[in-house]
Amino acid sequence: MTAVLDVRGLPPCEPFERILAALDALPAGQTLEALLAREPLPLFAWLGDNGFGWEGDHLRLDGQPCYRIVIRRAA
């Protein structure tokens, strides 16, 4: 099961904080898909340091560029 979190358009720091809160509530073996306005470079280091795997890609939604990251919690 994948939870989806759209944090596009939020001011700096808030997307990061909301993603961390969602990950804190994410059950083992589940994934979180987050949509952001830009590639979340600081998040990549945090994920690696805390045992999460992820994949990301650039895409367009509603005609606007965005970045999608799918984060996996280890089982």
CYANA upper distance limits for C-alpha pairs under 8 A (distance plus 0.5 A):
  1 MET  CA     30 GLN  CA      6.29
  1 MET  CA     31 THR  CA      7.09
  2 THR  CA     30 GLN  CA      6.77
  2 THR  CA     31 THR  CA      5.30
  2 THR  CA     32 LEU  CA      5.94
  2 THR  CA     33 GLU  CA      7.12
  3 ALA  CA     31 THR  CA      6.98
  3 ALA  CA     32 LEU  CA      5.35
  3 ALA  CA     33 GLU  CA      6.55
  4 VAL  CA     32 LEU  CA      6.43
  4 VAL  CA     33 GLU  CA      5.21
  4 VAL  CA     34 ALA  CA      6.33
  4 VAL  CA     35 LEU  CA      8.36
  5 LEU  CA     19 ILE  CA      8.12
  5 LEU  CA     32 LEU  CA      7.84
  5 LEU  CA     33 GLU  CA      6.66
  5 LEU  CA     34 ALA  CA      5.20
  5 LEU  CA     35 LEU  CA      6.84
  6 ASP  CA     34 ALA  CA      6.21
  6 ASP  CA     35 LEU  CA      5.22
  6 ASP  CA     36 LEU  CA      7.17
  7 VAL  CA     15 PRO  CA      5.84
  7 VAL  CA     18 ARG  CA      8.29
  7 VAL  CA     34 ALA  CA      7.55
  7 VAL  CA     35 LEU  CA      6.39
  7 VAL  CA     36 LEU  CA      5.93
  7 VAL  CA     37 ALA  CA      8.10
  8 ARG  CA     15 PRO  CA      8.14
  8 ARG  CA     35 LEU  CA      6.72
  8 ARG  CA     36 LEU  CA      5.09
  8 ARG  CA     37 ALA  CA      5.32
  8 ARG  CA     66 CYS  CA      8.23
  9 GLY  CA     36 LEU  CA      8.35
  9 GLY  CA     37 ALA  CA      7.11
 10 LEU  CA     14 GLU  CA      6.75
 10 LEU  CA     15 PRO  CA      6.82
 11 PRO  CA     15 PRO  CA      7.92
 12 PRO  CA     16 PHE  CA      8.44
 13 CYS  CA     17 GLU  CA      6.66
 14 GLU  CA     18 ARG  CA      6.51
 15 PRO  CA     19 ILE  CA      6.59
 15 PRO  CA     36 LEU  CA      7.91
 16 PHE  CA     20 LEU  CA      6.74
 16 PHE  CA     40 PRO  CA      8.50
 16 PHE  CA     43 LEU  CA      7.37
 17 GLU  CA     21 ALA  CA      6.71
 18 ARG  CA     22 ALA  CA      6.64
 19 ILE  CA     23 LEU  CA      6.61
 19 ILE  CA     34 ALA  CA      7.86
 20 LEU  CA     24 ASP  CA      6.63
 21 ALA  CA     25 ALA  CA      7.12
 22 ALA  CA     26 LEU  CA      6.68
 22 ALA  CA     32 LEU  CA      8.26
 23 LEU  CA     32 LEU  CA      7.76
 23 LEU  CA     73 ARG  CA      8.46
 26 LEU  CA     30 GLN  CA      6.99
 26 LEU  CA     31 THR  CA      7.92
 26 LEU  CA     32 LEU  CA      8.07
 26 LEU  CA     73 ARG  CA      7.96
 27 PRO  CA     73 ARG  CA      8.04
 28 ALA  CA     73 ARG  CA      6.09
 28 ALA  CA     74 ALA  CA      6.59
 28 ALA  CA     75 ALA  CA      5.34
 29 GLY  CA     72 ARG  CA      7.43
 29 GLY  CA     73 ARG  CA      6.06
 29 GLY  CA     74 ALA  CA      6.23
 29 GLY  CA     75 ALA  CA      4.86
 30 GLN  CA     72 ARG  CA      6.72
 30 GLN  CA     73 ARG  CA      6.58
 30 GLN  CA     75 ALA  CA      8.49
 31 THR  CA     70 VAL  CA      7.10
 31 THR  CA     71 ILE  CA      5.92
 31 THR  CA     72 ARG  CA      5.06
 31 THR  CA     73 ARG  CA      6.91
 32 LEU  CA     70 VAL  CA      6.09
 32 LEU  CA     71 ILE  CA      5.62
 32 LEU  CA     72 ARG  CA      7.17
 33 GLU  CA     68 ARG  CA      7.36
 33 GLU  CA     69 ILE  CA      6.19
 33 GLU  CA     70 VAL  CA      4.83
 33 GLU  CA     71 ILE  CA      6.84
 34 ALA  CA     68 ARG  CA      6.21
 34 ALA  CA     69 ILE  CA      5.86
 34 ALA  CA     70 VAL  CA      6.93
 35 LEU  CA     66 CYS  CA      7.28
 35 LEU  CA     67 TYR  CA      6.32
 35 LEU  CA     68 ARG  CA      5.17
 35 LEU  CA     69 ILE  CA      7.16
 36 LEU  CA     40 PRO  CA      8.09
 36 LEU  CA     66 CYS  CA      6.20
 36 LEU  CA     67 TYR  CA      5.66
 36 LEU  CA     68 ARG  CA      6.85
 37 ALA  CA     65 PRO  CA      7.62
 37 ALA  CA     66 CYS  CA      5.24
 37 ALA  CA     67 TYR  CA      6.63
 38 ARG  CA     66 CYS  CA      6.27
 38 ARG  CA     67 TYR  CA      5.93
 39 GLU  CA     58 HIS  CA      8.41
 39 GLU  CA     66 CYS  CA      8.37
 39 GLU  CA     67 TYR  CA      6.05
 40 PRO  CA     44 PHE  CA      7.29
 41 LEU  CA     45 ALA  CA      7.84
 42 PRO  CA     46 TRP  CA      7.26
 43 LEU  CA     47 LEU  CA      6.59
 44 PHE  CA     48 GLY  CA      6.77
 45 ALA  CA     49 ASP  CA      6.64
 46 TRP  CA     50 ASN  CA      6.66
 47 LEU  CA     51 GLY  CA      6.74
 47 LEU  CA     52 PHE  CA      5.54
 47 LEU  CA     53 GLY  CA      7.46
 47 LEU  CA     54 TRP  CA      8.40
 48 GLY  CA     52 PHE  CA      6.40
 48 GLY  CA     53 GLY  CA      7.58
 51 GLY  CA     73 ARG  CA      7.95
 51 GLY  CA     74 ALA  CA      7.54
 52 PHE  CA     71 ILE  CA      7.16
 52 PHE  CA     72 ARG  CA      6.22
 52 PHE  CA     73 ARG  CA      5.77
 52 PHE  CA     74 ALA  CA      6.90
 53 GLY  CA     71 ILE  CA      6.28
 53 GLY  CA     72 ARG  CA      5.62
 53 GLY  CA     73 ARG  CA      7.30
 53 GLY  CA     74 ALA  CA      8.07
 54 TRP  CA     69 ILE  CA      7.16
 54 TRP  CA     70 VAL  CA      5.93
 54 TRP  CA     71 ILE  CA      4.83
 54 TRP  CA     72 ARG  CA      6.46
 55 GLU  CA     69 ILE  CA      6.19
 55 GLU  CA     70 VAL  CA      5.88
 55 GLU  CA     71 ILE  CA      7.25
 56 GLY  CA     67 TYR  CA      7.50
 56 GLY  CA     68 ARG  CA      5.94
 56 GLY  CA     69 ILE  CA      4.65
 56 GLY  CA     70 VAL  CA      6.70
 57 ASP  CA     67 TYR  CA      6.29
 57 ASP  CA     68 ARG  CA      5.98
 57 ASP  CA     69 ILE  CA      7.14
 58 HIS  CA     65 PRO  CA      7.66
 58 HIS  CA     66 CYS  CA      6.42
 58 HIS  CA     67 TYR  CA      5.07
 58 HIS  CA     68 ARG  CA      6.87
 59 LEU  CA     65 PRO  CA      6.27
 59 LEU  CA     66 CYS  CA      6.03
 59 LEU  CA     67 TYR  CA      6.62
 59 LEU  CA     68 ARG  CA      7.76
 60 ARG  CA     64 GLN  CA      5.64
 60 ARG  CA     65 PRO  CA      4.83
 60 ARG  CA     66 CYS  CA      6.24
 61 LEU  CA     65 PRO  CA      6.94
 61 LEU  CA     66 CYS  CA      7.31
